[in-house]
């Protein structure tokens, strides 16, 4: 009867032999206790396991599995780092594009405002010149000798040295 229980525990041990866990000792103790608790002839007060030795192949397979897990974790960490780097690159590119867009918008606004200022200047200058022309026209209408006065004010007092016969003397009205 005890041999059957030991074989059951041994079978449990073989299952655990394939998938090693850090809590192996506790699991083996629980399996032994669960297997033998229904036997009225055996009373289990405690189970103590010491000096469990594994074969070199088993230890090597555990080491290889752990190395593979570490490699997987390293690859996952590298992938996550690459993802973060990509996000940083996207953020930087977006910021640079926004800066270029803002500079272009500022240049366009400055060009538009400059054009509007020039247009306003031309309009105001045109209005002033029109007002001046209108004022001259009114002045000439009320005083026909104004043209002669302006000619006399601008004349430097020197007559031309050459004159065509029969032509009038410029700026001087002889009456």
C-alpha positions in Angstrom: 0.0 0.0 0.0 2.8 2.4 0.9 4.5 1.6 -2.3 1.5 2.7 -4.3 1.5 6.0 -2.5 5.2 6.5 -3.1 4.7 5.8 -6.8 1.9 8.4 -6.9 4.2 10.9 -5.2 7.0 9.8 -7.5 4.7 10.4 -10.5 3.9 13.8 -9.2 7.7 14.4 -8.9 8.2 13.4 -12.5 5.5 16.0 -13.6 7.4 18.7 -11.6 10.7 17.5 -13.0 9.6 18.7 -16.4 8.5 22.2 -15.3 10.7 23.5 -12.5 9.3 26.1 -10.2 10.9 28.1 -7.4 8.1 26.8 -5.1 9.0 23.2 -5.9 9.6 22.1 -2.3 6.3 23.4 -1.1 4.5 21.7 -4.0 6.2 18.4 -3.3 5.3 18.7 0.4 1.6 19.4 -0.5 1.5 16.5 -2.9 2.9 14.0 -0.4 0.5 15.3 2.3 -2.5 15.1 -0.1 -1.6 11.7 -1.3 -1.1 10.1 2.1 -3.8 11.9 4.2 -6.6 9.5 3.3 -4.6 6.5 4.5 -5.8 5.7 8.1 -2.6 3.9 8.9 -0.4 6.9 8.2 -0.5 10.1 10.2 1.6 12.9 8.6 2.7 15.6 11.1 5.1 17.3 8.7 7.2 16.7 5.6 10.7 17.9 5.3 12.8 17.7 2.2 16.5 18.3 2.2 19.3 18.0 -0.2 17.3 17.5 -3.3 19.8 16.9 -6.0 19.1 17.2 -9.7 20.9 15.7 -12.6 23.4 17.9 -14.5 21.1 17.6 -17.6 18.1 18.8 -15.6 20.1 21.7 -14.1 21.4 22.6 -17.6 17.9 22.6 -19.0 16.7 24.8 -16.2 19.6 27.2 -16.9 18.8 27.2 -20.6 15.2 27.9 -20.0 16.0 30.8 -17.6 18.5 32.2 -20.2 15.8 32.0 -22.8 13.3 33.8 -20.5 15.9 36.5 -19.8 16.5 36.8 -23.6 12.8 37.2 -24.2 12.5 39.8 -21.5 15.5 41.6 -22.9 14.0 41.6 -26.4 10.7 42.9 -24.9 12.5 45.6 -23.1 14.4 46.6 -26.2 11.2 46.7 -28.2 9.6 48.9 -25.5 12.7 51.2 -25.6 12.5 51.4 -29.4 8.8 52.2 -29.1 9.6 55.0 -26.6 12.4 56.3 -28.9 10.0 56.3 -31.9 7.5 58.3 -29.8 10.2 60.7 -28.9 11.2 61.1 -32.5 7.6 61.6 -33.6 7.1 64.2 -30.8 10.3 66.0 -31.9 9.3 66.0 -35.5 5.8 67.3 -34.7 7.3 70.1 -32.6 9.7 71.0 -35.4 6.9 70.9 -38.0 4.8 73.1 -35.7 7.7 75.5 -35.3 8.2 75.7 -39.1 4.5 76.1 -39.6 4.4 78.9 -37.0 7.4 80.7 -38.7 5.7 80.4 -42.1 2.5 81.7 -40.7 4.3 84.6 -39.0 6.1 85.4 -42.3 2.8 85.3 -44.2 1.1 87.5 -41.6 4.1 90.0 -41.8 3.9 90.0 -45.6 0.1 90.5 -45.5 0.4 93.3 -43.0 3.2 94.9 -45.0 1.0 94.8 -48.1 -1.9 96.2 -46.3 0.3 99.0 -44.9 1.6 99.8 -48.4 -2.0 99.8 -49.8 -3.1 102.1 -47.0 -0.1 104.4 -47.7 -0.9 104.5 -51.4 -4.6 105.2 -50.7 -3.8 108.0 -48.2 -1.2 109.5 -50.6 -3.6 109.4 -53.5 -6.3 111.0 -51.4 -3.9 113.7 -50.3 -2.8 114.4 -53.9 -6.4 114.4 -55.1 -7.2 116.9 -52.3 -4.2 119.0 -53.4 -5.2 119.0 -57.0 -8.8 119.9 -56.1 -7.5 122.8 -54.0 -5.3 124.0 -56.9 -8.2 123.8 -59.2 -10.3 125.9 -56.9 -7.5 128.4 -56.5 -7.0 128.6 -60.2 -10.7 129.0 -60.7 -10.9 131.9 -58.4 -7.6 133.5 -59.3 -6.5 133.0 -63.0 -3.2 134.8 -62.4 -2.0 132.2 -60.0 -0.1 130.3 -62.8 1.8 133.5 -63.7 2.6 134.0 -60.0 4.0 130.5 -59.7 6.0 130.9 -62.9 7.5 134.2 -61.6 8.3 132.6 -58.2 10.2 129.8 -59.8 12.0 131.8 -62.4 15.7 132.5 -61.7 15.8 135.7 -63.6 17.9 134.6 -66.5 16.6 134.7 -70.0 17.5 132.1 -72.6 20.6 133.0 -74.6 19.2 131.6 -77.8 15.8 132.5 -79.1 14.0 131.5 -82.3 12.9 134.5 -84.2 9.2 135.2 -83.8 8.8 133.1 -80.7 7.6 134.3 -77.4 9.9 134.9 -74.5 9.4 132.2 -72.0 7.8 133.1 -68.6 7.7 136.8 -69.5 4.6 138.3 -70.8 5.4 141.5 -72.7 2.3 143.8 -72.8 
